[in-house]
Amino acid sequence: MWAHESRVMDLPVAFLKGYRALDLTGLSGQLCGRMLADLGMEVIKIEPPGGDPVRRLAPFVKSSNGKELSTTFAHLNAGKASKALDIEQEADRAAFRKWVETADVVLESFQPGELDAKGLGYKSLAAINPGIVMASITGFGQTGPKKNLVCNDLVALAESGFLYISGDPSLPPCKPPETQAYYFASLFATAGVLAALYRRERTGQGDHVDSSMQETLATQEHIIRLWANEQQILRRAGSQHGSVAPAKIFPCRDGFVYLYVTRQHWKLFLDVWKDHDSVFDAPEWLNNLYRRAHTDELNPAVEAFMSQYSMAEITELLQAKGIPCVPVNTPMGFVNDEHVQGRGFMAPVEHAQFGNVKQAAMPVVIDGARPAVGSVPPFDGRRSPSYISPVAGERREGPDGGDVRGSGDTLGRHGDSSKNTPAPKSGSAANSGNGPLDGMRIVSFDHVLAGPYGTTILAELGADVIKVESSKGGMDPFRFFGTGEDPNLSPRFLEFNRNKRSFTVNLKHPKGKKVLHDLVAKADAVLDNYSVDVVERIGLGYRELCEVKPDIINLRMPGLGTTGPKRHFSTVGVNITSFTGLTYMWNHPGNTNPPIGSQTVFPDYVSGVLCAIIIISGVLHRDRHKQGAFIDLAQSEATAFMIGTNLMEAAASGRDPQPIGNASLSVAPHDCYPCKGADRWCVIAAETDQQWSALAKILGAGVEEDQRFKTNADRLRNRDALNAMICQWTKDKDAFEIRDQLQKSGVPAGVVQTGEDLTNDPQLTERGFIVAVENPRLGRVVLPNFPLHFTNARLTRRWEFPVLGRDTEAVLRDVVGYSEAKIAAHKNDGVLE
């Protein structure tokens, strides 16, 4: 049991209990409210009088008495309350403004300017409640030339560059299952909301968080950096990893596995592969790049070996040697996995007016307990009165002694007027007085991508992130990515470690652990993404951290979590994708033998944003309640949460949902189409009859009168014929011209952009997302900026290369409080590197 021994929890800690959010979002932003609700915030869903249209979105599960429940609605809205309002009516807008007086957060996903026109924009709401935090989740953000384009999930995936790199290179780009552009921007918005609340606790001032789907997705996979600095366009590669081999999906007797073998695994792999050709024993095969360049020779030989075994047999054989190999699960395979079941990730939920069904729970375990999944809110079509139940938020005083939420606050069932604002901490040397997390300090033992991506988010938001490494066996391998033996020259390392301080210590020295304990005593949170037993071995387990600082927030994020029968499994992002069922679902229809998925390491990015969310919410809880926590964030569960709709359908029906590629279950057309030029594509969708009518007029040739496409049901039934006709129309046209023509008529359309397109995108340029910096070590470097915008908080770039150990002495002197003499003595003794 990892929970603090002095505090056994019967119920999970609700980090955000006492806060209230009003959720105005449609499908594109609802995951944000779900995350906040799972963490204990009271989230009140505002629905139109006819109910949220998402309630009527397929797929559905049926109860024993025949009632239907949308799995999409259940996944995105579990745990929320519901109020009906018609914000087109002034009386209901007045009621909403009254509710804002006692709210902490407002979430919205309207077109930019739409709420302003109704008197419900951020400026209007901040005049009512200066402490309100509003998050806006849109396709392109609140500003820029594309801000008013009609944008859905497919368009956002295309315009961000994410779609272009996904799928089989011989087929059209393939979108991931469900609505990942909506989900990922919602995760970032959640982190922004929590950062703004952290700042509000210290200043009394709320903020407006602007989350752009295009920008959040464009931070992934180095798409922009590779083109802007190296003129390399990242392209689709199927399941084959771009720089490692063997690293792809291989067939077994009863299915498929994802195998990932790097330099450190190669000799171990040959030991298991007893009858391998002696040519593979030659020293040049130890080199990652050599093996990757010779996949035509290597992969068929590996496939012949792997195909002798079942998925379970080869996984067990290779994992025993620490070699990352996992089955390519279907959703049912994941749901029924003994490890997943043992950790309780698929939780039974009693939904109001429906009954019991299993669905994905929050992908964290806090002090040994997983946050419960609440029921979906039943809908009452009657318009709600202006009254709202007693305020959920705790009354918190600002620096001037006033209530940070405005004059309308009254104490309610969770109120406690005795709690004061935490005393502001001295600004960190790295980010003095800037971002919303200024004053928060994180000690991080992170490496490769998931941990560094999460701590980069925290650092960009203003936290003082101290990255701990050791040149004697504990360096981040990304320091050497593409640079040979110099640990201080990798642009890839800089991209996901900027704004951090580098601290080195010799953990093999008897005094090394004491130095780290002294550092932890000055921190708010400690995190790592090492394998499950590493921190215990080096004396940094949760119990030892609590002896140093009893209220520490400690987050661990191994691949499969810290508990369960497979907790020791060696994993990387690409095979976590396979383990969860995401790879299986990330395919064109019928294209599952073998499944392709994507070479992207999506789990690392999702886990990274969740890492930031959990750290901030944990520190907010600690500051108010003086209690620390141990948090187990399994990267596999973080990834699986992103296909919660599919997993819920599988668990309820006992059958696997099947991949649908770029199609939609609800509307047609909705797909990716070829355009003029090599590997050039556009996306087109018509989600309403009005959009279809506009598209049909542009297509011409009698399409509008064609009885096969008269209604949406007709178009779904004749989807293949419709797509073939659209392909004929697009194939000789420029993708940008198609987008512009259709968007002018109100039809959702986008260009499947490459890294070159993104670097030159006027939307990203105007919003300051493409940034060129002069780096003393690397020269001119172009990187994507941080994807969240704030109205009040200031974000300041500090993109110096975190040279190994550069900040050790400054941290020991200015943070820990060591004297110069003590620092010198530690250097002489070899404690410091």
Secondary structure as UniProt FT lines:
FT   TURN            5..6
FT   TURN            15..18
FT   STRAND          20..23
FT   HELIX           27..29
FT   HELIX           30..38
FT   TURN            39..40
FT   STRAND          42..47
FT   TURN            49..50
FT   HELIX           53..56
FT   STRAND          60..62
FT   TURN            64..65
FT   STRAND          68..70
FT   HELIX           71..77
FT   TURN            78..79
FT   STRAND          81..84
FT   TURN            87..88
FT   HELIX           90..100
FT   TURN            101..102
FT   STRAND          105..108
FT   TURN            112..113
FT   HELIX           114..117
FT   TURN            118..119
FT   HELIX           122..128
FT   TURN            130..131
FT   STRAND          133..138
FT   TURN            145..148
FT   HELIX           153..159
FT   TURN            160..165
FT   TURN            169..170
FT   HELIX           180..203
FT   STRAND          207..212
FT   HELIX           213..217
FT   TURN            218..219
FT   TURN            221..222
FT   HELIX           223..230
FT   TURN            238..239
FT   STRAND          247..252
FT   TURN            253..254
FT   STRAND          255..260
FT   HELIX           263..272
FT   TURN            274..275
FT   HELIX           278..281
FT   HELIX           283..286
FT   HELIX           288..293
FT   HELIX           295..306
FT   TURN            307..308
FT   HELIX           311..319
FT   TURN            320..322
FT   STRAND          325..327
FT   HELIX           331..335
FT   HELIX           338..343
FT   STRAND          346..351
FT   TURN            352..354
FT   STRAND          355..360
FT   STRAND          364..366
FT   TURN            367..368
FT   TURN            399..400
FT   TURN            404..405
FT   TURN            407..408
FT   TURN            413..414
FT   TURN            417..418
FT   TURN            432..433
FT   TURN            436..439
FT   STRAND          441..445
FT   TURN            448..449
FT   HELIX           450..460
FT   TURN            461..462
FT   STRAND          464..470
FT   TURN            471..473
FT   HELIX           477..480
FT   TURN            481..485
FT   TURN            487..488
FT   HELIX           491..495
FT   TURN            496..499
FT   STRAND          501..504
FT   TURN            507..508
FT   TURN            510..511
FT   HELIX           512..520
FT   TURN            521..522
FT   STRAND          525..528
FT   TURN            532..533
FT   HELIX           534..537
FT   TURN            538..539
FT   HELIX           542..548
FT   TURN            550..551
FT   STRAND          553..556
FT   TURN            559..560
FT   TURN            565..568
FT   HELIX           573..580
FT   HELIX           582..585
FT   TURN            589..590
FT   TURN            593..594
FT   HELIX           602..625
FT   STRAND          629..633
FT   HELIX           635..641
FT   TURN            642..643
FT   HELIX           644..653
FT   TURN            661..662
FT   STRAND          670..674
FT   TURN            678..679
FT   STRAND          681..685
FT   HELIX           689..699
FT   TURN            701..702
FT   HELIX           703..705
FT   HELIX           707..709
FT   HELIX           712..717
FT   HELIX           719..730
FT   TURN            731..732
FT   HELIX           735..744
FT   TURN            745..746
FT   STRAND          749..751
FT   HELIX           755..759
FT   HELIX           762..766
FT   TURN            767..768
FT   STRAND          770..775
FT   TURN            776..778
FT   STRAND          779..784
FT   STRAND          788..790
FT   TURN            804..807
FT   HELIX           808..811
FT   HELIX           812..816
FT   HELIX           820..829
//
